[in-house]
Amino acid sequence: MSRLRLLAQLVRRVSSRPLDWSIPGRADILIAFADTADHISSYFPDKRVMVLDLESPRRNIWILLIALFEGSKSVDGYIRSWLRVSGAKLLVSAQDNFEPLWRIQAPGNTAVALIQNGLRTAEHNSMPPATSARRHSSVDYYFCFNSLAQPFLEQSVSATFVPIGSFRSNHERPRRGGNQRCLAYISTFRTDLDFDHVITTTRLGAVTYRDVVEDRMNTLQVVADFCCQFGYELRILGKDSSADREKEFYERRLAGVSFEFFPRHPGRFQYSMCDASQIVVSTGSTLGLESLSRGNRTAIFNRLPDIIGEPSQRFGWPQVLSGEGPFWSISCSSERITAVLTDLYQFTDDKWTETVTQYRDVLPIYDPGNTQFVKTLAVFGARSLSESLSK
């Protein structure tokens, strides 16, 4: 097909897409996706940093044309052209399961670094399936939660794996809340999913989003009863970008229950709210694991592995732990929830530290200030936050 015909196809394809007509600039560091970009850029104070927001529908017309004349209409071709034009020596992304980045084939001596930003399981919406072709995908660095994550991740991507824990959690130093008698429940509610949306189909039939929501609301009701009995203030830490709709959902479902709702704000990930709470409750979110790694008294009540028939959703995976433990439960009966919360309430600080330390291997590493990230990427100009602030 001639270049002119390809150009005509491109014009038709982007005619409905907002275009950026600015002349592409030069950069030392290119960050894919705006989420977490401020955090990442703070480690490169002396470098020219450019953010390539791949979630935005807007595309740079000049980069699109260059990609076309280089024979590529793919997303990875678009990214590769940005790297070539900008002259960036490092591409960093906290969207590690964005597949085009795996096969970027960066030009020249440009390196690609991925940062694990969530729990990765065998579910396809967590990581794309590892086909033979994908197993040949390659990046330079993959910063992962812990050493247990590497064997699973390397089924899809070859890389130099560097266990650093949660980059975002490491970026925020602990902020203890003193004697605030409050319990934080980590919301997983999504307003963009229809209640009848089929998540998966098991041998027992279809599992809808409604099934998951109802199960988690049963858990939250028991948690709310515990708060009432022991005099805890219930705080719900929002997840959804549509905070008003998320708050309305909980107000409707928890009618008569006193609670305070804390919406999630762009670029902030509720770590300080977890740190400020005496007890944190998670129904399977990554934030719950990060809270544990930060040393907070955190309970994991998650029946999702049984509901959807996916063992990789169990706490501790890929290690096989009991379904019931000192701070977690897969049965999520009202008796077990109350018993776990009561234990967390009664533990001394020393007893809690002793208990959670036994399971450090299955939690994200906690490395305040991301020292291992900085050490690995120092050759590209990465600096510690203390060095950056002193500039």
Secondary structure, DSSP 8 states (H G I E B T S, - for coil): --HHHHHHHHHHHHTTS-EE-S-----SEEEESSTTHHHHHTT-TTS-EEEE-TTSS-EEHHHHHHHHHTT--SHHHHHHHHHHHHT-SEEEES-TT-GGGGG---STT-EEEEE--S---SSTTTS----TTGGGEEEEEEEESSTTHHHHHTTTEEEEEEE---HHHHHS-----TT--EEEEE----TTS-TT-EEEEETTEEEEHHHHHHHHHHHHHHHHHHHHHHT-EEEEE---S-HHHHHHHHHHHTTT---EEE---TT--SHHHHHT-SEEEESS-HHHHHHHHTT--EEEE--HHHHHT-GGGSTTTTS---SEETTEESS--HHHHHHHHHHHHH--HHHHHHHHHTTGGGS----TT-HHHHHHTGGGT---HHHHHH-
